[in-house]
Amino acid sequence: MNISDQSGGAEPPLKRRRRPRYSGTHPKTYAQKYKEHNIAAYPDIAPHLRAKGKTPVGTHIPVLTEEVLACLRPAPGEVVVDCTVGYGGHAAEFIKCVCPTGKLIALDVDSAELERTRRRLSNAGVPVSFYRSNFAGIANVLNKEKLDGYDVIFADLGVSSMQIDNPARGMSYKNEGPLDMRMDDRLKKTGADLLNTLPEEDLSRAFSELADEPDHQKIAHWIVNQRAVQPITATSQLVRLIFAVKGLTEKTWRRRQVASKFGSLHPAARTFQALRILVNDEIGSLKELLRVAPYCLRPGGRIGIISFHSGEDRLVKQSFRDGVRNGTYQSAARNVIVPRIKEITSNPRSASAKFRWAVI
Ligand SMILES: C[S@@+](CC[C@H](N)C(=O)[O-])C[C@H]1O[C@@H](n2cnc3c(N)ncnc32)[C@H](O)[C@@H]1O
């Protein structure tokens, strides 16, 4: 799909709807948060939640924005490809920098979010082309755009807050939902499909390599035993199984949370992360992006990648270092760039972000 859009005209403000029925004074579930789903009609809600370090559902807060702009230096007239446009937070900043004669090319595999972002960025002031495409295909997009190269390639890996917060996507251990986990609904296999069919050794390796899960063997073994009795299809089933493997209950885990000074990782966080990475072949796509990127950059072009776990960061670091050593890149970030405490406090979801850049 190429939903190339070069028109003006802002998204019409949404109408306020009747409050859905729920008990108590505050909405609790994703579906009940009617104001957050319609922040255009309730402008006070976003600053209110942001002040508490929360992300309103249906939105995403871009991370390391200042650092990304300072290192990638998008300039008027340049062509920027945002490989993971998501909510469009970074894209909106790139647009301001390349105005009025530049161009933004926006990619994402998630058709629902891409369409919303297209509407949100439709009065951009520069041409913006949207592609529902895996970023592994940036070279094809370049051909479709009839361009000789990009000045800036940017990717903000992983999932958006909109995807993680929506129970129907099945990506979060916090929400009850189907174990879907696909960012791209054209993919044939969901998280449940993989969990219920992959051999024990493959599951164990994935939990270890993609998320450093210390109990990877035990979790894989229990999954295989459990699925012989009943398929695992819901997020809550997987969470319960992991608690059992680790000898925890909700109560003992909460107590541990309270006792820990910095809060500890949820017992199911690593397994969920590994399964999501597997479902979406996130490592395969990143490897391909890193391979083709040098051929897609104009002389002097810059590439920047934000990753959220050590396996991905290692690949980016290695690729940029090798590129500098073999003369593909002129220079690359010496040290990884991470969010400052101030950013982590205002947006805890930024805590594990790691940014690296290179110049061709
Ligand atoms: C962390 S979010 C990006 C947020 C964005 N920078 C913003 O400011 O709103 C990651 C996005 O990348 C998309 N994505 C993940 N892997 C992708 C891939 N291989 N190709 C294209 N899009 C991908 C996801 O669907 C998600 O929307």
The ligand as a Tripos MOL2 file, in Angstrom:
@<TRIPOS>MOLECULE
LIG
   27    29     1     0     0
SMALL
NO_CHARGES

@<TRIPOS>ATOM
      1 C1          8.4630    2.3690   18.9380 C.3       1 LIG1
      2 S1          7.2300    2.5360   17.7230 S.3       1 LIG1
      3 C2          7.7150    3.9880   16.8490 C.3       1 LIG1
      4 C3          7.1880    5.2460   17.4730 C.3       1 LIG1
      5 C4          7.4780    6.4830   16.6740 C.3       1 LIG1
      6 N1          8.8780    6.7710   16.5800 N.3       1 LIG1
      7 C5          6.7320    7.6740   17.2530 C.2       1 LIG1
      8 O1          7.3820    8.6770   17.6040 O.co2     1 LIG1
      9 O2          5.5180    7.6150   17.3560 O.co2     1 LIG1
     10 C6          7.6650    1.2950   16.5850 C.3       1 LIG1
     11 C7          6.7800    1.2030   15.3520 C.3       1 LIG1
     12 O3          7.5070    0.4630   14.3830 O.3       1 LIG1
     13 C8          6.6570   -0.4120   13.7070 C.3       1 LIG1
     14 N2          7.5220   -1.4960   13.2330 N.ar      1 LIG1
     15 C9          8.1370   -2.4300   13.9690 C.ar      1 LIG1
     16 N3          8.8910   -3.2240   13.1910 N.ar      1 LIG1
     17 C10         8.7650   -2.7540   11.9240 C.ar      1 LIG1
     18 C11         9.3220   -3.1420   10.6770 C.ar      1 LIG1
     19 N4         10.1550   -4.1720   10.5570 N.pl3     1 LIG1
     20 N5          9.0110   -2.4070    9.5800 N.ar      1 LIG1
     21 C12         8.1680   -1.3410    9.6840 C.ar      1 LIG1
     22 N6          7.5900   -0.9410   10.8540 N.ar      1 LIG1
     23 C13         7.8890   -1.6370   11.9480 C.ar      1 LIG1
     24 C14         5.6230   -0.8120   14.7380 C.3       1 LIG1
     25 O4          4.4230   -1.2200   14.1030 O.3       1 LIG1
     26 C15         5.4690    0.4890   15.5470 C.3       1 LIG1
     27 O5          4.4290    1.2680   15.0280 O.3       1 LIG1
@<TRIPOS>BOND
     1     1     2 1
     2     2     3 1
     3     2    10 1
     4     3     4 1
     5     4     5 1
     6     5     6 1
     7     5     7 1
     8     7     8 2
     9     7     9 1
    10    10    11 1
    11    11    12 1
    12    11    26 1
    13    12    13 1
    14    13    14 1
    15    13    24 1
    16    14    15 ar
    17    14    23 ar
    18    15    16 ar
    19    16    17 ar
    20    17    18 ar
    21    17    23 ar
    22    18    19 1
    23    18    20 ar
    24    20    21 ar
    25    21    22 ar
    26    22    23 ar
    27    24    25 1
    28    24    26 1
    29    26    27 1
@<TRIPOS>SUBSTRUCTURE
     1 LIG1         1 GROUP 0 **** ****
